[in-house]
């Protein structure tokens, strides 16, 4: 049954290595690389995948990144790059990036310089990322940013400075990702944001967005019952595990990069064949990965019960609650 459901988007992990040391990182940050990226792309093309996001770690740390990017753009209709932006703050790398028909780049930007570099733990990372953004905008490349919302950057002053910077640079899109204590970030519990502070941050983001004309969206599904009525339009259902998936450096098919729940391996029989055999995929399609109480909730179609990666991080199971208080 599930083989008939098309896969629209794949995030392909090219490496777990990174040139930053972000305290919140969901990955392992180990210096390992995907050795069969071309084979994976071939299999994704044959299974009709429409959109491919090259990610990591830092994907451009892969020694064959630009060759892989070129190959992906020739075989997948829509290719995006998710990066911290640092490597593209040099002209040589930037020119190689824009020589390919990349649909969009998403660079990490977590606050003004002092806050950003406190989180990335690498001096100079802010300036290189901002330089890459300037060049992308100048070259008319679609560029967005990703902010990981933590206790260190969620206050109004930081958000106002960050969104004002976006406006000054001419960048109008940003995503906001909730900090989830997994991977390297599982020890950084001091970064967790309380429910009260998270709601306050959402209000500030909405108000600042109106002033700066910078649009933002929440990258993670949010449980509607945890938010106020005024935030309902910000909620969205996550379709990872249904029509979107993450493939790690070894070809393992995961529900998403944060939950790391394995569904199969693309080298066993291909993406769609592996998904058709996956009991976990079946549970997603039948909504059994959502807590029973959520399945009976009037808000289910709005939020889908929230983020399953949060459930895995907090209680080590996909059908647990997503609560901002955990």
Beta strands, then each sheet from edge to edge (+ up, - down):
strand 1: 9-15
strand 2: 51-56
strand 3: 78-83
strand 4: 104-108
strand 5: 143-149
strand 6: 173-178
strand 7: 215-218
strand 8: 244-247
strand 9: 252-254
strand 10: 262-265
sheet 1: 7+ 6+ 5+ 4+ 3+ 2+ 1+ 8+ 9- 10+
end
